[in-house]
């Protein structure tokens, strides 16, 4: 670096050529990659479990999000490092596939990287470490199958599903209402589930929120809630046995495609034009009345004249309803979305037992409830809360609970939580390591040690002595040959997770181990980091 001056005497610095800066290769590149992955895992480690801490994230616009959901935290973080981005995508994959366990999968991947770093320092080749991890993950997945329990549930036997959803919600901000929210989530999933095919379409569950009220006021509505009100204040606020016309065509005269100019030079011509326009509105309203519609829901707006005419002809209407909401209303009421008034027929009308407008608090906020629909396979979870942040976090928590309930309907196998499954897998992996003669046995043992990071983080976040607690639970599992012993995070007095009713889905836990192993293998195989300017 040297100091120089330009023609005007202003100083500037000359930097030497960057050739002396070598790019990272080999072991240095692998250690740098591992360090990046560990730093992401370290952020989420304190958010794991029922006593995990929350993170406050501030966007460049000044918006604030408070959450302890792993996928949400990583989604909102501005990550530049490519390896750190792999960890973000790992959490996102877990969220898309399972919906829960997004924090645990990143913590496990971080611990696997930490163990791999120690093995690299001992001179073991990264490919052998990756192969050892692959073997160990297969042992862990097989052990999970062995210790898993199946339970029966049905439309009358809901308790197992509710208990599993409560385990998911216990680590969220909303854990004080976890029982009521878990019941709502289970009932919503069963309302839209096809139990014969073991399939659940979560798109039929709409999650809506409104600031105000208490979290306890959250309710499940067997129908659709639309954040709209009647287009005219004098229209009826409640309609029973409603026949709904669902329109995507506007209540207004058709607009010509080409540009026209109309010259009106007499009063008679103006009155003729006005009568013609009024006739358009009259015909539109009459077509709705003729097919027997008692409520019109329109995707577009309409002017005051059409609004007045609808009110005068005793035809309640709702305007500016979004496309997604229109589709849900059509599914729920068994109606068809009509693009032109000429296509409107009685068979295309949706049917609902009651449509009512509900006001909230002292504000003028109103929402439309469409209930007792012909097809009750579309439901709405309506969340209330003190502020927008609480409502948004509750929506994320409810989403996790819905995904867990869906996973249990697809596969009703469970393992017990509180780190008990990880400890059991760790014991199984360590016992199997001696059967492998090659260098891979070191990686298999390291995998077993990495699995213990989950129960250790749970104990640490619960204010317990992590090493003492983990070693006590592990020895208890080995002595009693009982894989249900885990970390007593809630200080109930027993380590038996079966007694505490702490469940997790088998497919969720298996997915965690498999995804974490895949990403760690990928990171270990990167031995050269090339920037775009170098090729």
C-alpha positions in Angstrom: 0.0 0.0 0.0 1.4 3.4 -1.0 0.3 7.0 -0.6 0.2 9.2 -3.8 -1.2 12.6 -4.8 -3.2 13.5 -7.9 -2.8 16.7 -10.1 -4.7 18.8 -7.6 -2.7 17.7 -4.6 -5.4 15.4 -3.2 -4.0 12.2 -1.5 -5.1 8.7 -2.5 -4.0 5.2 -1.6 -2.6 2.7 -4.1 -3.3 -0.9 -3.2 -0.9 -3.6 -4.3 -2.1 -6.3 -6.7 -4.3 -8.9 -5.0 -2.3 -11.8 -6.4 -0.6 -12.3 -3.0 -4.0 -13.2 -1.6 -4.4 -16.9 -2.1 -7.9 -18.4 -2.3 -8.9 -21.0 0.3 -8.1 -24.6 -0.7 -8.1 -28.0 0.9 -8.2 -28.2 4.7 -8.4 -24.4 5.1 -11.5 -24.2 2.9 -13.1 -27.1 4.8 -12.4 -25.4 8.1 -13.8 -22.1 6.9 -16.9 -23.8 5.6 -17.4 -25.6 8.9 -16.9 -22.4 10.8 -19.7 -20.7 8.8 -22.1 -23.6 9.3 -21.4 -23.7 13.1 -22.0 -19.9 13.5 -25.5 -20.3 12.0 -26.2 -23.3 14.3 -24.9 -21.3 17.3 -27.6 -18.6 16.7 -30.4 -21.1 16.8 -29.1 -23.3 19.6 -30.5 -21.1 22.4 -34.0 -21.2 20.8 -34.4 -25.0 21.1 -37.0 -26.6 23.4 -39.8 -25.4 25.6 -37.6 -23.0 27.5 -35.7 -21.7 24.4 -35.2 -18.0 24.0 -36.8 -15.8 21.3 -35.0 -13.7 18.7 -36.0 -10.2 17.7 -35.3 -9.5 14.0 -35.5 -6.0 12.6 -35.8 -5.5 8.8 -34.2 -2.6 6.9 -37.7 -1.0 6.8 -37.9 -1.1 10.6 -40.4 -4.0 10.8 -39.8 -6.1 13.9 -40.4 -9.9 14.1 -40.1 -11.8 17.4 -39.9 -15.6 17.0 -38.2 -18.7 18.0 -39.1 -20.7 14.9 -35.9 -21.7 13.2 -37.1 -21.4 9.6 -38.5 -17.9 10.3 -35.3 -16.7 12.0 -33.1 -17.9 9.2 -35.5 -16.7 6.5 -35.3 -13.1 7.9 -31.5 -13.1 8.4 -29.4 -11.4 5.7 -26.9 -14.2 5.0 -24.1 -13.6 2.5 -21.9 -16.7 3.1 -22.7 -19.5 0.7 -22.3 -22.3 3.3 -24.5 -20.4 5.7 -27.1 -20.2 2.9 -27.0 -24.0 2.8 -28.0 -24.1 6.4 -30.8 -21.7 5.7 -32.0 -23.9 2.9 -31.7 -27.0 5.2 -34.1 -25.4 7.7 -36.4 -24.4 4.8 -36.5 -28.0 3.5 -37.5 -29.3 6.9 -40.2 -26.7 7.1 -41.6 -27.5 3.6 -41.5 -31.3 4.1 -42.4 -31.7 7.7 -43.4 -28.2 9.1 -41.7 -28.8 12.5 -38.2 -29.4 13.8 -36.6 -26.5 11.9 -34.4 -25.5 14.8 -33.3 -29.0 15.8 -32.2 -29.9 12.3 -29.8 -26.9 12.1 -28.5 -27.5 15.6 -27.8 -31.2 14.7 -26.0 -30.2 11.5 -23.9 -27.7 13.4 -22.9 -30.3 15.9 -22.0 -32.8 13.1 -19.8 -30.1 11.5 -18.1 -29.5 14.9 -17.3 -33.2 15.3 -16.1 -33.4 11.7 -13.6 -30.6 12.4 -12.0 -32.6 15.2 -11.7 -35.6 12.9 -10.1 -33.5 10.1 -7.5 -32.2 12.6 -6.7 -35.9 13.4 -5.9 -36.4 9.7 -9.0 -38.4 8.6 -10.0 -37.7 5.0 -13.3 -35.8 4.6 -14.7 -38.5 2.2 -14.2 -41.2 4.9 -15.9 -38.9 7.5 -18.9 -38.4 5.0 -19.1 -42.2 4.5 -19.1 -42.8 8.2 -21.8 -40.3 8.8 -23.9 -42.0 6.1 -23.6 -45.3 7.8 -24.4 -43.8 11.2 -27.5 -42.0 9.8 -28.8 -45.4 8.5 -28.3 -47.0 12.0 -30.0 -44.0 13.7 -33.0 -44.2 11.3 -33.4 -47.9 11.8 -33.2 -47.4 15.6 -36.0 -44.8 15.4 -38.2 -47.3 13.6 -37.5 -49.9 16.3 -38.3 -47.6 19.3 -41.4 -45.9 17.6 -44.9 -46.5 18.8 -48.1 -46.5 16.8 -51.3 -45.2 18.1 -54.9 -45.2 16.9 -57.0 -42.1 16.5 -60.3 -41.2 14.9 -62.9 -38.5 14.8 -63.8 -39.4 18.4 -60.3 -40.3 19.7 -58.4 -37.1 19.4 -56.2 -37.1 22.5 -53.0 -38.6 20.9 -53.1 -36.0 18.1 -53.7 -33.2 20.6 -50.8 -34.3 22.9 -48.4 -34.3 19.9 -49.5 -30.9 18.7 -49.1 -29.6 22.3 -45.5 -30.8 22.3 -44.9 -28.7 19.2 -46.6 -25.6 20.7 -44.9 -25.9 24.0 -41.7 -24.3 22.6 -43.6 -21.3 21.1 -44.5 -18.0 22.5 -48.2 -19.2 22.7 -47.4 -22.1 25.0 -49.8 -20.8 27.7 -52.7 -21.6 25.4 -51.2 -24.7 23.9 -54.1 -27.0 24.9 -56.8 -24.9 23.2 -54.7 -24.1 20.1 -53.8 -27.8 19.7 -57.5 -28.8 19.9 -58.3 -26.2 17.3 -55.5 -27.4 15.0 -56.5 -31.1 15.3 -60.2 -30.3 14.6 -59.3 -28.2 11.6 -57.1 -30.9 10.1 -59.7 -33.6 10.7 -62.4 -31.4 9.1 -60.4 -31.3 5.8 -58.7 -34.7 6.0 -59.5 -37.7 3.8 -58.9 -40.5 6.4 -59.3 -43.3 3.9 -56.6 -42.0 1.6 -54.6 -40.6 4.6 -54.4 -37.3 2.8 -54.8 -33.7 4.1 -55.1 -30.6 2.0 -53.9 -27.7 4.2 -54.9 -25.2 1.5 -58.5 -25.7 2.7 -57.6 -24.3 6.1 -57.5 -20.5 6.1 -55.7 -18.8 9.0 -56.9 -15.3 9.6 -56.0 -12.8 12.3 -57.3 -9.6 13.8 -55.6 -7.4 16.4 -57.6 -7.0 19.6 -59.0 -9.4 22.1 -57.1 -12.2 23.9 -55.2 -15.2 22.6 -57.9 -17.3 24.3 -60.5 -15.8 22.0 -59.0 -17.7 19.0 -61.7 -19.9 17.5 -62.3 -22.4 14.7 -65.0 -21.6 12.3 -66.5 -24.3 10.1 -66.7 -22.0 7.1 -64.9 -18.9 5.7 -64.1 -15.6 7.3 -63.6 -12.7 4.9 -62.0 -9.4 6.0 -64.8 -7.4 4.2 -68.2 -6.0 5.1 -71.4 -5.4 3.2 -71.0 -2.8 0.5 -73.9 -0.6 1.9 -74.4 0.2 5.6 -78.2 -0.3 5.3 -77.9 -3.9 3.9 -78.9 -6.7 6.2 -76.1 -7.9 8.6 -77.3 -11.5 8.7 -78.6 -13.7 6.0 -79.9 -17.2 6.7 -80.0 -20.0 4.1 -78.0 -17.8 1.8 -77.7 -18.6 -1.9 -74.5 -16.9 -3.0 -73.6 -15.7 -6.5 -69.8 -15.7 -6.8 -68.8 -13.2 -9.5 -65.5 -12.2 -11.2 -67.4 -9.7 -13.5 -67.9 -6.1 -12.4 -71.2 -4.4 -11.8 -70.7 -1.7 -14.4 -71.4 -1.2 -18.1 -69.0 -2.9 -20.5 -66.0 -0.8 -21.6 -65.2 -0.8 -25.3 -61.8 -2.1 -26.3 -61.2 0.8 -28.7 -61.1 4.5 -28.0 -64.4 6.3 -28.6 -65.6 9.9 -28.3 -69.3 10.6 -27.6 -70.6 14.1 -28.3 -73.7 15.0 -26.2 -75.1 18.3 -27.2 -78.7 18.1 -25.9 -80.4 17.1 -22.6 -82.4 14.4 -24.3 -79.2 12.6 -25.5 -77.8 12.8 -21.9 -81.0 11.3 -20.5 -81.0 8.6 -23.1 -77.4 7.7 -22.2 -78.2 7.7 -18.5 -81.3 5.5 -18.9 -79.2 3.0 -21.0 -76.5 2.9 -18.2 -79.3 2.4 -15.6 -80.7 -0.4 -17.7 -77.4 -2.2 -17.7 -77.3 -2.1 -13.8 -81.0 -3.1 -13.7 -80.4 -6.1 -16.0 -77.4 -7.2 -14.0 -79.2 -7.1 -10.7 -82.3 -8.8 -12.2 -80.2 -11.6 -13.6 -78.9 -12.3 -10.0 -82.4 -12.1 -8.6 -83.9 -14.3 -11.3 -81.6 -17.2 -10.4 -82.5 -16.9 -6.8 -79.4 -15.3 -5.3 -79.8 -13.7 -1.9 -76.1 -12.5 -1.6 -73.6 -11.4 -4.3 -69.8 -11.7 -3.6 -67.9 -9.8 -6.3 -64.1 -9.7 -7.0 -64.4 -6.2 -8.4 -65.8 -3.0 -7.0 -68.9 -1.1 -8.2 -69.9 2.5 -8.0 -72.5 4.2 -5.8 -75.3 3.9 -8.3 -75.0 0.2 -8.5 -74.6 -0.1 -4.8 -77.8 2.0 -4.2 -79.6 -0.2 -6.7 -78.5 -3.4 -5.0 -79.7 -2.1 -1.7 -83.0 -0.8 -3.2 -83.6 -4.2 -4.8 -82.9 -6.0 -1.5 -79.8 -7.8 -2.8 -76.9 -7.7 -0.3 -73.5 -7.5 -1.8 -69.8 -7.7 -0.9 -67.1 -6.2 -3.1 -63.3 -6.3 -3.6 -63.0 -9.9 -2.4 -59.6 -11.5 -3.3 -59.2 -14.3 -5.8 -57.9 -16.8 -3.2 -60.8 -16.1 -0.9 -63.3 -16.4 -3.8 -61.9 -19.9 -4.5 -62.2 -20.9 -0.8 -65.8 -19.6 -0.7 -66.6 -21.5 -3.8 -65.1 -24.7 -2.3 -66.9 -24.2 1.0 -70.3 -23.3 -0.4 -70.3 -25.7 -3.3 -70.7 -22.8 -5.8 -69.1 -22.0 -9.1 -67.1 -18.8 -9.8 -69.0 -17.0 -12.6 -67.1 -14.8 -15.1 -70.1 -13.4 -17.0 -73.7 -12.5 -15.9 -75.1 -14.4 -18.9 -73.6 -17.7 -17.5 -75.3 -17.3 -14.1 -77.6 -20.3 -13.3 -79.3 -21.6 -10.1 -76.9 -24.6 -10.1 -73.9 -22.3 -9.9 -75.0 -20.7 -6.6 -73.2 -21.5 -3.4 -75.2 -22.4 -0.3 -74.5 -21.4 3.3 -76.6 -21.8 6.4 -75.8 -18.4 7.7 -73.8 -15.3 6.5 -73.3 -12.7 9.2 -71.3 -9.5 9.6 -69.5 -9.2 12.9 -68.1 -6.0 14.4 -65.0 -5.9 16.7 -64.5 -3.7 19.8 -65.1 0.0 19.6 -63.5 0.3 16.1 -65.5 0.1 12.9 -63.6 -3.1 11.9 -66.0 -5.7 10.5 -65.6 -9.1 9.1 -68.0 -11.5 7.2 -68.6 -15.0 8.6 -69.9 -17.6 6.1 -70.9 -20.6 8.2 -72.7 -24.0 8.0 -71.7 -24.3 4.4 -72.8 -27.1 2.0 -69.3 -28.4 1.9 -67.8 -28.1 5.4 -64.3 -29.2 4.1 -63.1 -25.6 4.2 -62.5 -24.1 7.7 -61.0 -20.9 9.1 -58.9 -20.5 12.2 -59.5 -17.0 13.5 -56.7 -15.7 15.7 -57.0 -12.8 18.2 -54.1 -11.2 19.9 -52.9 -8.0 21.6 -50.7 -6.9 18.7 -49.6 -7.8 15.2 -46.4 -9.5 16.3 -48.3 -11.9 18.6 -50.8 -12.7 15.8 -48.1 -13.4 13.2 -46.2 -15.6 15.7 -49.4 -17.5 16.5 -50.0 -18.0 12.8 -46.5 -19.6 12.5 -47.1 -21.7 15.6 -50.5 -22.9 14.3 -48.9 -23.8 10.9 -46.4 -26.0 12.7 -49.2 -27.7 14.7 -51.3 -28.3 11.5 -48.3 -29.8 9.8 -47.7 -32.2 12.8 -51.3 -33.3 12.8 -51.2 -33.8 9.0 -48.0 -35.9 9.4 -49.6 -38.1 12.0 -52.6 -38.8 9.8 -50.2 -39.8 7.0 -48.1 -41.9 9.3 -49.3 -42.6 12.9 -45.9 -43.6 14.3 -44.5 -41.5 17.1 -41.2 -41.3 19.1 -40.9 -39.7 22.5 -39.4 -36.2 22.8 -37.3 -34.4 25.3 -34.1 -35.6 23.5 -35.0 -39.3 24.4 -35.0 -40.4 20.8 -31.6 -38.7 20.1 -30.0 -40.3 23.3 -31.4 -43.7 22.2 -30.0 -43.3 18.7 -26.6 -42.1 20.1 -26.4 -45.3 22.3 -27.3 -47.5 19.2 -24.8 -45.7 16.9 -21.9 -46.0 19.5 -22.6 -49.7 20.0 -22.6 -50.3 16.2 -19.3 -48.4 15.7 -17.1 -51.3 16.8 -18.6 -53.6 14.1 -16.9 -51.4 11.4 -13.2 -52.2 11.0 -12.2 -49.1 8.9 -11.5 -45.5 9.7 -15.3 -44.9 9.4 -15.8 -46.1 12.9 -14.3 -42.8 14.2 -16.9 -40.9 12.1 -19.7 -43.2 13.4 -18.7 -42.5 17.0 -18.5 -38.8 16.2 -22.1 -39.0 14.8 -23.3 -40.5 18.1 -21.6 -37.7 20.1 -23.3 -35.1 17.7 -26.7 -36.6 18.4 -26.3 -35.8 22.1 -26.1 -32.0 21.2 -29.9 -31.9 21.1 -30.6 -33.1 24.6 -27.6 -31.1 25.9 -29.0 -27.9 24.3 -32.4 -28.7 25.9 -30.9 -29.1 29.3 -28.8 -25.9 28.9 -31.8 -23.8 27.8 -33.8 -25.2 30.7 -31.2 -23.9 33.2 -30.0 -27.4 34.1 -26.4 -28.6 34.3 -26.1 -30.0 30.7 -23.3 -32.6 31.1 -24.6 -34.0 34.5 -28.2 -34.1 33.3 -27.3 -35.8 30.0 -25.0 -38.4 31.5 -27.7 -39.3 34.2 -30.4 -39.8 31.6 -28.1 -41.8 29.3 -27.1 -44.1 32.1 -30.8 -44.5 33.1 -31.7 -45.5 29.5 -28.9 -48.1 29.3 -29.7 -49.5 32.8 -33.4 -49.8 32.3 -33.2 -50.5 28.6 -36.0 -47.9 28.2 -35.7 -45.4 25.3 -38.4 -43.1 26.7 -36.1 -41.3 29.2 -35.4 -37.7 28.2 -34.6 -34.3 29.6 -37.2 -33.0 32.1 -37.2 -29.5 30.7 -40.4 -28.4 32.5 -39.2 -29.7 35.9 -42.2 -32.1 36.2 -40.2 -34.5 38.4 -39.9 -37.4 36.0 -37.6 -38.1 33.0 -40.1 -40.5 31.5 -41.4 -38.7 28.4 -44.3 -41.2 28.1 -45.6 -40.1 31.5 -45.1 -36.4 30.5 -47.0 -37.0 27.1 -44.1 -35.5 25.1 -44.4 -36.9 21.6 -42.8 -36.2 18.2 -43.6 -37.6 14.8 -41.4 -40.5 13.6 -41.2 -39.1 10.0 -40.2 -35.6 11.4 -37.4 -37.0 13.5 -36.1 -39.3 10.7 -36.2 -36.3 8.2 -34.1 -34.2 10.7 -31.3 -36.8 10.8 -31.3 -37.5 7.0 -31.4 -33.9 5.9 -28.7 -32.8 8.4 -26.4 -35.7 7.3 -26.9 -34.8 3.6 -26.0 -31.2 4.0 -23.0 -31.9 6.2 -21.7 -34.4 3.6 -22.1 -31.8 1.0 -20.1 -29.2 3.0 -17.3 -31.7 3.8 -16.8 -32.4 0.1 -16.1 -28.8 -0.7 -12.3 -28.3 -0.8 -12.0 -25.2 -2.9 -13.9 -21.9 -2.8 -13.7 -20.0 -6.1 -15.1 -16.4 -6.4 -16.7 -15.2 -9.7 -13.7 -13.0 -10.5 -11.4 -16.0 -10.6 -12.9 -17.7 -13.6 
